[in-house]
Structures are given as structure tokens and as C-alpha cells.
Amino acid sequence: MRLDKYLKVSRIIKRRAVANEACDNGRVTINGRVAKAGTVVNVNDEVTIAFGDKLFAFRILSINENAKKEDTASMYEIMTDKIKS
């Protein structure tokens, strides 16, 4: 699954256009490398997103094309949710 679609389906970012923009601006990394919106994600990938002065890092646990709102929390594991210093 594409990175921008995963971010939307998992409800980490609400709209795919916003996820696409974050990727295009170099604010998203997968396993330490800057990722584009079309990058394919895999289970156990570590993704980090920079939102302004905040870092949000998570590990992908599952990939579901059509996830219900109740199931999205089980798609990833939060590793870091902190403010950059």
C-alpha cells in the first residue's frame, strides 16, 4: 500500500491530500529515509512524521485496505509522540 493511502486509512492524517503534501515536503521518513507519497509500506516499517515542532513515530503492525474506525488503532504502535527540542 502507498504511504499516503496508509496514513489516511489508518487515520493518522485525516485527508490523503494532506498526507501527500507532508510526504512531498520531506516531513515523513520510513526506517530513517525520507519517503515520498508513493513509497510502498510494509509491516514492521518505522515511520516518523514531523508536524511543526512535534515528532510522531510509529511502527506499522498491519495493512488493511479498508479499515473501520474501531480497527485503526490496531494498525500501528506508537513509538514516540514528543515535541522537538
C-alpha positions in Angstrom: 0.0 0.0 0.0 1.2 3.5 -0.7 2.4 5.6 2.2 -0.1 8.4 1.7 -3.0 6.0 1.5 -1.8 4.1 4.6 -1.7 7.4 6.6 -5.3 8.2 5.5 -6.7 4.7 6.0 -5.1 4.4 9.5 -6.5 7.9 10.3 -3.1 9.2 11.3 -3.7 12.0 8.8 -7.3 12.7 8.0 -7.0 13.5 4.3 -4.9 11.9 1.7 -4.1 15.2 0.1 -2.6 16.4 3.4 -0.6 13.1 3.7 0.6 13.6 0.2 1.7 17.2 0.9 3.6 16.1 4.1 5.4 13.4 2.1 6.3 15.9 -0.7 7.7 18.4 1.8 10.1 15.7 3.2 8.4 15.6 6.6 7.9 11.8 6.6 10.6 9.1 6.9 10.4 5.3 6.7 13.2 3.5 8.5 15.3 6.6 8.6 15.0 7.5 5.0 12.8 10.4 3.6 9.8 8.8 1.9 7.6 10.0 -1.0 3.9 9.6 -1.1 4.1 6.6 -3.4 6.6 4.6 -1.3 5.2 1.2 -0.5 4.9 0.5 3.2 5.4 -2.9 4.8 4.6 -4.5 8.2 7.3 -3.6 10.8 8.3 -0.4 9.0 9.1 2.5 11.4 7.5 5.8 10.2 8.3 9.2 11.6 6.3 12.3 10.8 7.3 15.9 11.7 4.3 18.1 12.4 5.8 21.6 13.0 7.8 21.2 16.2 6.3 17.8 17.0 7.6 14.3 16.1 5.3 11.4 15.8 6.9 8.0 15.3 5.1 4.6 14.9 5.6 1.0 13.8 3.2 -0.5 11.2 1.6 -3.6 12.6 -0.9 -4.4 9.9 -2.0 -3.1 6.5 -5.8 -3.1 5.7 -7.1 -1.6 2.5 -10.5 -0.7 4.1 -10.3 -0.4 7.9 -13.1 0.6 10.1 -12.6 3.4 12.6 -12.5 0.9 15.5 -9.8 -1.2 13.8 -7.4 1.6 13.0 -5.7 1.6 16.5 -4.5 -1.9 15.9 -2.8 -1.0 12.6 0.1 0.8 14.3 2.1 1.0 17.5 3.1 4.5 18.7 6.8 4.7 19.5 7.3 8.4 20.1 5.0 11.4 20.4 7.0 14.3 21.6 8.0 17.9 20.9 11.4 18.5 19.3 13.9 20.3 21.4 
